[in-house]
Amino acid sequence: RALARELVEEADDVLACGLVVPGEVDSAAGVARYSANLGWRELAFRDVLAAEVGVPTVLGHDVRAGAYAERELGASHGVADSVVVPIGTGVAAVAVSGGRAIHGATALAGELGHLAVVPDGEPCPCGQRGCLERYASAAAIARHYEQRTGTPTDARTVAARIAEDPDADPDAVAAWRQATDALATALAACT
């Protein structure tokens, strides 16, 4: 809130403010309904931020906003149908058909991270087991590497070790392979 207020105060002629967040987002109501990774429920972000910055404010889903940017400026520019799958703390996706993001009846279309890819796999904060996020997110790659080696790290370091010399760190290769296998299973289902 402080950052948004500061940005609005520093800028000239701010007409509106936009905020995007992960998880289940009800843009019409301006409410972040649920985020398994961040542990929030029913947060009225739009109204809280609007009161803070004093301009009309909208709330959206982070990955849908990213898919819009890809359509306008990125790899899917000029492409009518695509699936955008960013991988970070979690894994989400947005299917774009006819140039429009598909939201689904409950605005959950594209929650690829909670597709079960490993039967009876690791428990997920969403309540299911074997979700893609438990295997292919950056956090999962780092966690699986640490489980194998006892060494805390991050996914970027695991990837760098593989790029440097894939034969030098078989644990990095195994953690990465587990992630890419899970992602391939999910993308095959998505396709």
C-alpha positions in Angstrom: 0.0 0.0 0.0 2.8 2.4 0.9 4.5 1.8 -2.5 1.3 2.4 -4.4 0.6 5.6 -2.5 4.2 6.7 -3.1 4.0 6.0 -6.8 0.7 7.9 -7.2 2.0 10.8 -5.2 5.2 11.1 -7.4 3.4 10.8 -10.7 1.4 13.4 -12.6 -2.2 12.9 -13.5 -2.8 9.4 -12.3 -6.1 8.3 -13.5 -6.3 4.7 -12.1 -4.3 2.0 -10.4 -4.1 -1.6 -11.3 -3.0 -4.5 -9.0 -2.4 -8.1 -10.0 -2.1 -11.0 -7.6 -1.8 -14.8 -7.8 -4.4 -17.4 -6.9 -8.2 -17.3 -7.2 -9.1 -13.7 -8.1 -12.6 -12.2 -8.4 -11.8 -9.2 -10.5 -15.4 -8.0 -10.6 -15.7 -7.9 -6.8 -12.0 -6.8 -6.4 -11.3 -9.7 -4.0 -8.5 -12.2 -3.9 -10.5 -15.2 -2.9 -7.7 -17.7 -2.2 -4.0 -18.2 -2.7 -2.6 -21.6 -1.7 1.0 -20.4 -1.8 0.5 -17.2 0.1 -2.2 -18.4 2.5 -4.7 -15.6 2.0 -8.4 -15.8 1.7 -11.1 -13.2 0.9 -8.9 -10.1 0.8 -10.6 -7.0 -0.7 -7.4 -5.7 -2.3 -9.2 -3.4 -4.7 -11.0 -1.4 -2.0 -8.1 -1.3 0.4 -5.7 0.0 -2.3 -8.3 2.4 -3.7 -8.7 3.9 -0.2 -4.9 4.2 0.0 -4.2 5.8 -3.3 -7.4 7.8 -3.9 -8.0 6.8 -7.5 -10.2 4.2 -9.2 -8.5 0.8 -8.7 -8.8 -2.6 -10.4 -7.7 -6.0 -9.3 -6.6 -8.7 -11.7 -4.9 -12.1 -11.8 -1.1 -11.9 -12.3 -0.9 -14.6 -14.9 -3.8 -13.2 -17.0 -2.1 -9.9 -16.9 1.1 -11.6 -18.1 -0.7 -13.3 -20.9 -2.2 -10.0 -22.0 1.4 -8.5 -22.1 2.6 -11.5 -24.1 -0.3 -11.0 -26.6 0.5 -7.3 -26.9 4.3 -7.3 -26.7 5.7 -10.8 -26.4 6.0 -14.2 -28.0 2.3 -14.6 -28.6 1.9 -11.3 -30.4 -0.4 -11.7 -33.3 -1.3 -15.3 -32.3 -5.0 -15.9 -31.7 -4.7 -19.1 -29.6 -2.0 -19.8 -27.1 -1.3 -21.1 -23.6 1.0 -19.0 -21.4 2.6 -20.9 -18.5 4.9 -18.9 -16.2 6.8 -20.9 -13.7 7.8 -19.2 -10.5 6.8 -19.6 -6.9 3.9 -21.5 -8.3 2.7 -22.7 -11.7 -0.3 -21.2 -13.4 -1.5 -20.9 -17.0 -3.8 -18.9 -19.1 -5.4 -20.3 -22.2 -6.1 -17.6 -24.9 -8.7 -18.4 -27.5 -9.6 -16.0 -30.3 -7.3 -13.5 -28.7 -9.2 -13.5 -25.4 -8.1 -15.1 -22.1 -10.5 -17.8 -21.0 -11.6 -17.2 -17.4 -14.0 -20.1 -16.9 -17.2 -20.2 -14.9 -15.4 -19.6 -11.6 -12.4 -17.6 -12.9 -10.2 -20.7 -12.2 -9.5 -21.7 -15.8 -5.7 -22.1 -16.2 -4.9 -23.2 -12.6 -2.6 -25.7 -14.1 -0.4 -25.8 -10.9 -3.1 -27.7 -9.2 -3.5 -30.4 -11.8 -2.5 -33.7 -10.2 0.5 -35.1 -12.1 1.8 -37.6 -9.6 -0.8 -40.0 -8.2 -0.7 -40.0 -4.4 2.2 -37.5 -4.6 3.3 -34.8 -2.2 0.5 -33.0 -0.3 -0.2 -29.6 -1.6 -1.4 -26.5 0.4 -4.5 -26.6 -1.8 -5.6 -29.8 -0.1 -4.9 -32.2 -3.0 -1.9 -34.5 -3.6 0.6 -34.6 -6.4 -0.1 -31.1 -7.8 2.2 -29.8 -10.5 3.3 -26.9 -8.3 4.8 -29.5 -5.8 7.1 -30.7 -8.6 7.7 -28.1 -11.2 7.7 -24.7 -9.5 10.9 -22.9 -8.6 10.3 -23.6 -5.0 9.8 -27.3 -5.7 13.0 -27.6 -7.7 15.0 -26.0 -4.8 13.2 -28.2 -2.2 13.8 -31.4 -4.1 17.5 -30.5 -4.6 17.9 -29.8 -0.9 16.1 -33.1 0.0 18.6 -35.0 -2.2 21.8 -33.1 -1.0 21.0 -31.4 2.3 22.2 -28.2 0.7 19.7 -25.3 0.6 19.7 -23.5 -2.8 17.3 -22.0 -5.3 16.1 -23.1 -8.7 18.3 -20.6 -10.6 21.4 -22.2 -9.0 20.2 -25.7 -9.8 19.7 -24.6 -13.5 23.1 -23.0 -13.6 24.8 -26.1 -12.3 23.2 -28.1 -15.1 24.1 -25.6 -17.7 27.7 -25.4 -16.4 28.3 -29.2 -16.5 25.4 -31.6 -16.4 27.7 -34.5 -15.5 29.1 -32.6 -12.4 25.9 -32.5 -10.4 23.6 -35.6 -10.8 21.4 -34.3 -8.0 20.7 -31.1 -9.9 19.9 -33.1 -13.0 17.5 -35.4 -11.1 15.7 -32.5 -9.4 15.4 -30.7 -12.8 14.3 -33.9 -14.6 11.6 -34.5 -12.0 10.3 -30.9 -12.6 10.3 -31.2 -16.4 8.7 -34.6 -16.4 5.8 -33.2 -14.2 5.5 -30.2 -16.4 5.4 -32.4 -19.6 2.6 -34.4 -18.1 0.6 -31.3 -17.3 1.3 -29.7 -20.7 0.2 -32.9 -22.4 -3.1 -32.8 -20.5 -3.5 -29.1 -21.3 -2.9 -29.7 -25.0 
